[in-house]
Amino acid sequence: MIPLAKLVVAPHIEEAGVDEAQNLYYGAEFGQVRVRHVDGAWGSIDTGTLDEITAVHAMGSHMVVGTLRGALLASGDSVQSWTPLRRLGGDEIVVDIDHVGARWLVLAAQSAGQPNPWMLAGRLRVYSAAQDDLSDLAPLKDFSIPKNMFGRVGGVPQSLVGRMASKYYIVNTQHFGSEER
């Protein structure tokens, strides 16, 4: 059952990772990264975990993904193998991963836990790292958001993403009433 489910699982994230060939990479359940190739064909990449993939960043033959349980995994060999890089706090969901210049930025949302891990508990946190293996990943800034907010609407994550604008990393908290930098 699991092998079949891995092949047909639908993408679950709004912001796709994009490679140089313009292929789109979306996180999905069962550790899958769904690939939308430029010719319109869909494919699937297995990261070796059963956790939901909640964030994807593709860059050349290097890809970094984040999970619902706060794990960061990387592949440096065109997604042939995966290496666990780091696990964030046990109550954090990785919601965005960006690489800007020589810096990695990871956005995590605090989960209120079960039964619905996408019920958020009042904090977004930006992490920063200069090393490609994220070994120096450290908290950069926390943002408060209202507790008991859902990080999903209709099964799709809300727009909890960051982006660079000038010299600022902007965190879109529009569903929570503000935009912070």
Buried (B, 14 or more C-beta within 10 A) or exposed (E): EEEEEBEEBEBBBBBBBBBEEEBBBBBBBBBBBBBBEEEEEBEBBBBEBEBBBBBBBBEEEBBBBBBBBBBBBBBBEEBEEBEEBBEBEEBBBBBBBBBEEEBBBBBBBBBBEEEEBBBBBBBBBBBBBEEBBBEEBEEBEEBEBEEEBBBBEEEEBBBBBBBEEEEEBBBBBEBBEEEBE
